[in-house]
Structure formats: structure tokens, C-alpha cells
Amino acid sequence: MRVYNFASGPAMLPLEVLQQAQAELTDWQGSGMSVMEVSHRGQAFVACAARAEAGLRRLLAVPDDYRVLFLQGGATGQFAAVPLNLTAPGDRVAYLNTGQWSTRAIKAARGQGLAVEVLADQASSRYTTVPADDSYTVPDDAVYLHYTPNETIGGVEFARPPASDRPLVADFSSTILSRPIEVSRHGLIYAGAQKNLGPAGVVVVIVRDDLTGHARPGTPEVWDYAAMAKADSMLNTPPTFAVYLLGLVLDWVEAQGGLEALARRNQAKAVALYRAIDDSGFYRNPVDPPARSWMNVPFTLADPDLESAFLVEAEAAGLTNLQGHRSVGGLRASIYNAMPLAGVEALIDFMADFAARRG
Amino acid sequence: MRVYNFASGPAMLPLEVLQQAQAELTDWQGSGMSVMEVSHRGQAFVACAARAEAGLRRLLAVPDDYRVLFLQGGATGQFAAVPLNLTAPGDRVAYLNTGQWSTRAIKAARGQGLAVEVLADQASSRYTTVPADDSYTVPDDAVYLHYTPNETIGGVEFARPPASDRPLVADFSSTILSRPIEVSRHGLIYAGAQKNLGPAGVVVVIVRDDLTGHARPGTPEVWDYAAMAKADSMLNTPPTFAVYLLGLVLDWVEAQGGLEALARRNQAKAVALYRAIDDSGFYRNPVDPPARSWMNVPFTLADPDLESAFLVEAEAAGLTNLQGHRSVGGLRASIYNAMPLAGVEALIDFMADFAARRG
């Protein structure tokens, strides 16, 4: 029996995608081989990867002067790869800090010998909101302004890109494809796959042409954007199965009606869940309402001692992985694209029932 | 219908492994979730990864003072990560050059600002043999000696590790698990998975403790051996599906009788194929017999104009991906662990028949 899986990532995938992968796992496209067994330089896989890129370009309306790359090493790898590609040692860069992922990106940038200006550090609000556009000034000499559109642990999301005269760089790992993105307002977008794009093991980089070709000497070639763009992301063997599955997820997104339709559904899911929390008098979410994430909903119980009972009973009801991040505790429901409204409704019903019995 | 797939990598996987993955693709271990959907920090996946590490340690008899890491970025990523972890800029390192993969590793080391001594460059032999131990001297101040145990394009393999008083570093991507390895004679072994270990997307690093902890400032943390060892390779989200499948492949290797049994089978496959080539008067392999690879068997036809007919007819007979590497042309049969003896025999029969008809 399939469950409703509220894990923060790796996370739920559309069942239709898994079923297609399952059906053709030993014989892909009548080749007599698994997609995992074919050469990445063969016609069939090259077409598969090109189709995934085209799907991503279509869904996100990526302008022609941006490259789309499929790389390895996750968003954490990009925390280092972005500075290596875009800056020289000693350059100034600016970061908005809205939570733990921002903090890790900042630490990695400092590790590359940059003058890192942290604008609008939200630690003072315990990361429960995003900075207002007029609350910070991006230095004129900053190579870029980096932000984290969605923080999975705090459950804080930018409803729109922050203001910046300098190129925006964004870690979209946990919110890409959840709603339309203004790609053209960004210089570079990166996103690990394991929330809304596919399985862990591939990271998407969307980068404007003029920001490529400036990698520092010594940048590992598998992370050199210009070199990878020139090689269609196949300078070395790509993570073929992950790219294939990403393509199936993109097909699924199109079949759902694209990003506008998913945005409506995601908003409805989030609104319903936050309302259930706010109205309960039993559950609590601390985030400033306009900055509440559509993807990750952390919450606490009036009585923290009931958390383990909540998790055990939820699990028994087929609602899994609701524990909060180990660094903050509490509970968290991650409701990415693949989580249907029915799953959120089942959670809301369970929460109401639990509160009635234990509140 | 499954085919005999002679691709050089990504390559054939054991059918039993694919079938198990297929059976549990939407519901892993009764969890109601795919292995791709579970948290890498959950008990089930942590146990899965630990079991894969234990299997690799057992099969390769890895000594206790070596760490086993599961990283991303492939062997090509390690071409840069090895210098970043083991050297400081300006250090001297030594490389044996036995073909195209050695050449790429050397280029990447030069990119990290090292004094690279290329010992025994086999370009003069057109990469058809490996250097004799007494044909080179490793400089006393070399941090390590790097070699490529098997070259997939030239089809050249070291039957045993080269002599060196300095730590040996080896790219075992295309021959790991094909026969026992003297791990303790090496300081560091790395291997991309997509030949004998599993699908593309995970690279195994086996490194002696004393070689970790010296990474250069700025080494990306996902490639910092000490940091990754401390985090059990989960400093960031690992490529969970690839690690899972690697574990299934290791189970399969044990079920085959381990590396001694696979070595006997691989040797028998290679001996039979080379004999068929040598005895044919129609096919030709240029490699010095003691250095012939057990994994990759390149060959040419007496009449190169017949190559495309050979490939078309072979494909029709269910023998696929026999074209040589694009850089050298000709034909090549890659016969990794998952290629059964029956597949090699079918190829030999086809080759004899083709030669009789066209020779």
C-alpha cells in the first residue's frame, strides 16, 4: 500500500512516474536494455536528455540566452561551484540569509576567499520571515546577490524574487516547478532534484550566457559551466537514470497543466493546511503569513510531549515522515508537487482528530 | 527481449538486480514508498548504505584503516578531487600514462597547479601495453603515483599494481570487482559505478586514513574526504537510488561466489574472445597479450569497410553496442561482470559466421 509521504527530500514522486519507470526498467523503449544500461552518447539517451532540457525550458519559459545544465554534487556542490564560476578570490558578493540553507551557502562562499556581505540576516527573527526589499542595499560592486527562495527547515519562502541591481543567484532546490519563476530576473538558478524534479543525484543549473566562461583556474571541469554547456552536460558520464526520471517528472508536470495549474493546486494545499493549523488552537506555525512556504510546513503541538504519539499514530494512518528537521525538532509536512490534495486533506483530518482526542 | 549489451559504460547490469529493483520500485521493503522517496537520514536508507559499504569492504577485503566513501561527480570529478585532497599547489606528483583516461587525469592534475611527472608515457606504443616496473623511477618527493588499472578505449590492463615506494592512487572505474584487488598496496582507489558497480551517478572512493584531513582550503565540502568520512558520505543528500542499486549489485557479486569466482569467469570470457580474434585471420587486437584487458576488447576487421555491416548484423542478432570509441573507431566488446559467458560465446559464434561469409 502506498502512503502519503511528507518527507522533505528525497520526497514523494508521482506514482505514474514510478510506474512508468517500473514498467520499462528492464527494457527501455524496446531496446532490450534498461535506461541505466545504455550509453549516454547513444542516440536514444541523447534524445532523452535533450527532451528533458526542452521540457524544462518550456515549463519555466527559460530565455534563449540561458544554458540549462544537468550536473552532479547537489545544491551543496553548487554552493562552491557558483563562486568558482562567477568570481575571483577577493571579490565582493552579497547573500540574504533566511535560514539554514542560506547559512550553508554563505559558509561555502567564505571558503572560496570572497568578501561576503550578509544582508538582512533573519537570524534575529529566528528565520520566520523574508527581508523587505527596502530593508537592505546591495553593494554596487557585488558580483551577485544570492538568496534561497524557499527554506525547507524554517518553512520560509519568497513570494517573488528580491530586489537587486546585481545579478540574482538562487538555490531553487525546494521550490522549483511549484509555481512559475521569473527566470529572466535571475543570472543563475540551481536546484537539486530530490524535491520537485526527480530523484537525488542530479542538480539543474540554469545560467545566463554572459555569466559563463569566467571560471577560476582549477575549477573542476565537471562544474565548469562553460565546459559543461559546450558538452551538453556530457563532458563525463551524466547520472543517466536521474536525468531520465527527471524527464518523466517534467512530462507529468505538463500533464497536470503546467506551472500555473500546479501553483493553484500548491497554494490550495498550503492554504488549507495553514488554516487548519491556525484555527486549531492546538498546532502552531511561527512563520510570518506572507512568507509562509507552500512546500514545507513546520508546526509544533501545544504539548511537545505528544509529538511522538502524533508521529506513531500518523504513521499508522499512512501519513509518514512528519518529524521536523533534527536541528529544530517539532513536526513538518513537506507538500511538494507530487503530494496530492487528498494527502493534505487526510493529514488535516488526522490532525483534527488527534487534537480532539488529545487536546 | 533482453539483448547482450557490449557497451563500455553505462553498461550491462545483472538482470536479477534490475528485476529486484523493478519489483520494489513503488514499495520498498513494505514502506509504501520507493527507495527514491525515502529520506537519506531515515533508518531504512542509512542501513541500506551501511550494508553497501560493508559489502564492498568484505568483497575487496578493505583494511580497517581505509574509509569507503560514496560521492558524486564521477571519476572525472575525482581527477580534480584527488589533487585537492592530497596535495598543495606546487607539489610533485607522478602519473603513468597508459591511455586516454590517464591522459585526462594528468590534465586535471596540471589544472591544480602541480608539478606532474609523466612516467613511462605509452603514447609511443600507441597505448598497447603497460610499463614494466623497471622502466621508470618514481621521484622520492612525489606525493603519489597515479595509474589507470584498466583503459577502456585502448583495452589495456595492469595484471597487478605497478611498483612504487610512494602511495599508489588508482582509477579503478572499469575493472573494480572484476578480480581481487590488493587494496593495501594503494593509498587511494576511486571508481565510477557505471561499469561493474551499478548505475552512473555514484563514485566510490576508498582512501587510507592518513591521506585524509589535508584538503586544500576551498576544496568543495562534497569532495572533502575527511568531511565526507565524518558524515558517512551524507554531508549532503547522496544519490540514494544509485547507492541502493550498488548494494544490490554487491549482493549479486557475493551470490556469484565473490571476486575469485568472478575473476575465473572473467578470465575465461576474455581468453575465449582473444583466442577467437587471434585465430581468425580476419579480426585483430593490437594489445600486447600480457596487458590485454579482461573488460574491454577492442578489435578491427581485416577490411574496415565491413564494420558497418558487422554492427548492423550483430545488432540484428541481439549483440549491441559493439562500435569502438568515437576517438579510435573500429569495434569493441566490453565484457564486464554482468556479461555472461553465454553472451561472449554468442559474440564469438557471430564473429566466426560473419568472417566465414564476408572474409
Interface residues (C-beta under 8 A of the other chain):
Chain A: M1 R2 V3 N5 A7 S8 G9 P10 A11 M12 L13 L15 L18 Q19 A21 Q22 L25 T26 D27 S31 G32 M33 S34 M36 E37 V38 S39 H40 R41 G42 Q72 G73 G74 A75 T76 G77 F79 A80 A81 A108 G111 Q112 G113 G192 Q194 P199 A200 G201 V202 P217 G218 P220 E221 V222 W223 L235 N236 T237 P238 P239 T240 F241 A242 L245 G318 T320 N321 R326
Chain B: M1 R2 V3 N5 A7 S8 G9 P10 A11 M12 L13 L15 L18 Q19 A21 Q22 L25 T26 D27 S31 G32 M33 S34 M36 E37 V38 S39 H40 R41 G42 Q72 G73 G74 A75 T76 G77 F79 A80 A81 A108 G111 Q112 G113 G192 Q194 P199 A200 G201 V202 P217 G218 P220 E221 V222 W223 L235 N236 T237 P238 P239 T240 F241 A242 L245 G318 T320 N321 R326
